[in-house]
Amino acid sequence: MRKIDQLEKTDRDVIALESIYPDGHVVATHTHRRVQLLYAVAGIVRLETQSGTWVVPPGFAIWIPAGMPHQLRTIKVKTHSLYFQSGAFMRPPSECQVIEVPPLLRELISAAIKVPLLYQQDSRDESLMKMLLQEARIQPAVPLHLPMPRDAQLAQLCHAFFDAPTQMSTPAEWAGQLHISTRTFYRRFLANTGMTFIAWRQQACVFVALSRLSLGESITGIALDMGYESPSSFSTMFKKSMGAAPSLYARKASI
């Protein structure tokens, strides 16, 4: 992180960088002195903080507040990152949130990556950066956040679940791994996440499905892997959670 640490000292309100990560790469926990907007151009970013996990598929971006410790897990990822001085905001973001990136904002980000680091002030390049910030700030948040337990044992099970999520996984199985009763497990999970285990399991399956859809995998294959009886039952669950059918996200990934 030494390179970005140095670049963040640049005397400009906004700096833009492109990054390409190898498959399965983990960026260890770190912070930035600037507010970051991390845009997933390709692949999947999973961002983790003490308060939870966010999934950022292609076509989406995530606001990361200045000073927020975070870790990145990547799958075939190319990102464009914008780093903003906190003074450029009337109200800098105080928590992570995912936004969808519409065509205009996407083109502004693409153009910003080509702007020199020390772009001329009071120039077209500076105006472009200001417009990018204005467009990014008006985008509504989308529900791609999943709370993670602070309990170390529960957190370990939750992280492992992301590697092979299935709706067949039961509270009794998790309770058995923790050597506690199912009733105790239910209470402990709810107290740690603010969600029931069933709701959390479903949302985790949706997040991983988003990742796999963006990589071109079939809805049928994902549904069967996750233990659904049919693609239609999986699609019903997905639409209930995301407000749109999985086929819409598959099409977005191919654009």
C-alpha positions, 0 to 999 in steps of 0.5 A, spaced: 500 500 500 506 504 499 504 507 492 497 509 494 499 512 501 504 516 497 499 518 491 494 520 497 498 526 498 497 529 491 495 536 492 488 535 488 481 533 490 481 527 486 485 522 484 484 516 479 487 509 479 486 503 475 488 496 479 488 489 476 488 483 481 490 476 480 484 471 481 483 469 489 488 475 491 487 478 498 488 485 500 490 485 507 486 490 512 488 497 510 485 504 511 486 510 506 486 518 508 481 519 503 474 517 501 474 512 496 469 510 490 471 503 488 468 501 481 468 494 479 470 494 472 470 486 471 470 480 476 468 481 483 470 484 489 468 482 496 469 488 501 470 486 509 470 490 515 468 489 522 461 491 521 460 486 515 461 484 508 459 488 501 459 484 495 461 489 489 459 485 482 461 489 475 457 495 474 457 497 481 461 501 486 462 502 493 463 508 497 469 507 503 469 512 508 476 515 510 480 511 515 475 505 515 479 499 516 477 494 510 480 488 507 478 486 499 477 479 496 478 479 489 475 474 483 478 476 476 478 483 478 479 490 475 477 496 478 477 503 477 478 507 484 477 514 485 480 517 492 477 524 494 479 529 499 474 529 505 473 537 504 470 535 497 464 533 500 459 537 504 457 530 508 463 525 507 460 518 507 460 515 514 459 508 512 460 503 506 455 503 501 454 500 494 451 504 488 449 502 481 453 505 476 449 508 470 452 509 463 454 517 464 457 515 471 461 509 468 463 514 462 466 519 467 470 514 471 473 511 465 475 518 462 478 520 469 482 514 469 486 517 463 486 524 467 494 526 469 495 525 476 497 533 477 491 535 472 491 543 471 486 546 476 481 550 473 481 546 467 476 541 463 480 535 467 478 538 474 471 540 471 470 532 469 472 530 476 467 535 480 462 532 475 464 525 477 463 526 484 456 530 483 454 524 479 456 519 484 453 522 490 446 522 487 446 515 486 442 511 491 445 505 495 443 498 493 442 492 498 449 489 497 451 489 505 451 483 509 452 483 517 458 479 519 458 476 527 463 479 531 463 473 535 470 469 532 467 462 532 461 465 528 465 469 523 469 463 521 463 459 520 460 465 516 466 466 512 467 459 510 460 459 508 461 464 502 466 458 499 460 453 498 453 457 500 447 452 500 440 453 502 441 446 505 445 448 510 441 448 517 442 451 524 442 444 527 449 443 523 452 450 525 450 449 532 453 442 532 460 445 530 459 450 535 457 445 540 451 448 543 444 447 542 440 449 536 436 454 540 442 457 543 445 458 536 439 462 534 439 467 539 447 468 538 446 469 531 441 474 531 444 477 537 451 478 533 448 480 526 441 483 527 438 477 522 435 470 523 440 465 520 435 463 515 435 470 512 442 471 512 443 464 509 439 467 503 442 473 502 449 470 502 447 465 497 444 471 493 451 475 493 455 469 491 450 468 485 451 475 483 458 474 483 457 467 479 452 470 474 457 476 473 462 471 471 458 468 465 455 462 469 448 459 468 442 460 472 441 453 472 448 451 475 448 456 480 441 454 483 443 446 483 449 448 486 446 451 492 441 446 493 435 449 490 430 444 487 429 448 480 432 454 477 425 457 478 425 456 485 432 459 485 429 465 481 423 466 485 428 467 491 433 471 488 428 476 485 424 477 492 431 479 495 434 483 489 427 486 486 430 483 479 430 476 476 437 473 476 437 473 468 437 481 469 444 481 472 447 476 467 445 480 461 448 486 465 455 482 466 455 481 458 454 488 456 
